[in-house]
Amino acid sequence: MNAARSVSVIVPTYNERDNLAPLMERVFRTLDPADAEVVIVDDDSPDRGAEEAARLGARFPIRCLVRRNQRGLATAVIAGLRAAAGDLCVVMDADLSHPPESIPDLLRALNDPGVSAAVGSRFVPGGRIDLHWPLHRRLNSLLGRLLARPLTPVRDMMSGFFCVRRAELELAALRPVGYKILLELIVRHGWKNVVEIPITFSDRAAGKTKLSVGEQLRYLRHLARLYPYALRHGRGGS
C-alpha cells in the first residue's frame, strides 16, 4: 500500500509491540483511513514488533520499514519522512505518551501557510504531564530545555510529537545525533513560526523507556553541532 494520502503518521519503534494495536486503534478513530497512513519504522526489534505491524496492516493502512543495520530515533524519523506519501507528516512516539486525539489540532495549525510546524507541547498553557515524574526526570527535562533555549523560542523543543509539511523538508541537510529530531528540524530549517498545541503527556503504556545516560551524552553532542551551525547562519531564539 503506497496510495496517495493527505496525512502520514510516522512512528519509530524499538520493542514497542504491545503498544502498537492500541495506538493504531486510537489513530484511526481520529483519522480517516481513506486519507491517512501510518509509517512504522522499526529498528529490527527483537520483540517481533514488525510482525505485529504486518498483522495490523490487514486492518489499517500501515506500512512497516524494518532497518537492520541502523538504529536511533532521529534517523528512523528521517527514514519515515522520506517514505511518507502524505502531504502533511505527523511524528509521534509508539508508547502512547502522545495523544492521537490531538493530531487534528496539529493538522489544523498548518492550515495557516505562515506556520512552519505544529508541536504537541507539554509546556504551554493547557499542556501538562499526566504522570508522577521522579525528581531526576524533571531536572533532566528542565536542564535539557534550558541548554537548548538559546536556539529556539519553542518551549517544548524536545517534544517528539509534531506535524510538518513534507514538501518543505530539506532532509539531506539534517545531521541529527540521538533522538531530538524536532530541535534538529527547527534549527537546520531556520523555522521561526512554530505553533505549540497544548497536550497531556502520559506515561508509557507498556515497555521500557529508551532514555539512558548514553542518550543524554548524545544530546550534548547534538547541541555541540547545532550551536556553531546556528551562529554561522544567524539562527537562534528570540
Helices and strands as residue ranges (DSSP letters): E 5-13, H 17-30, E 36-42, H 49-56, E 62-66, H 73-83, E 86-91, G 100-102, H 103-109, E 117-121, E 128-130, H 135-148, G 149-151, E 162-165, G 166-168, G 171-173, H 181-189, E 194-198, E 200-202, H 213-233
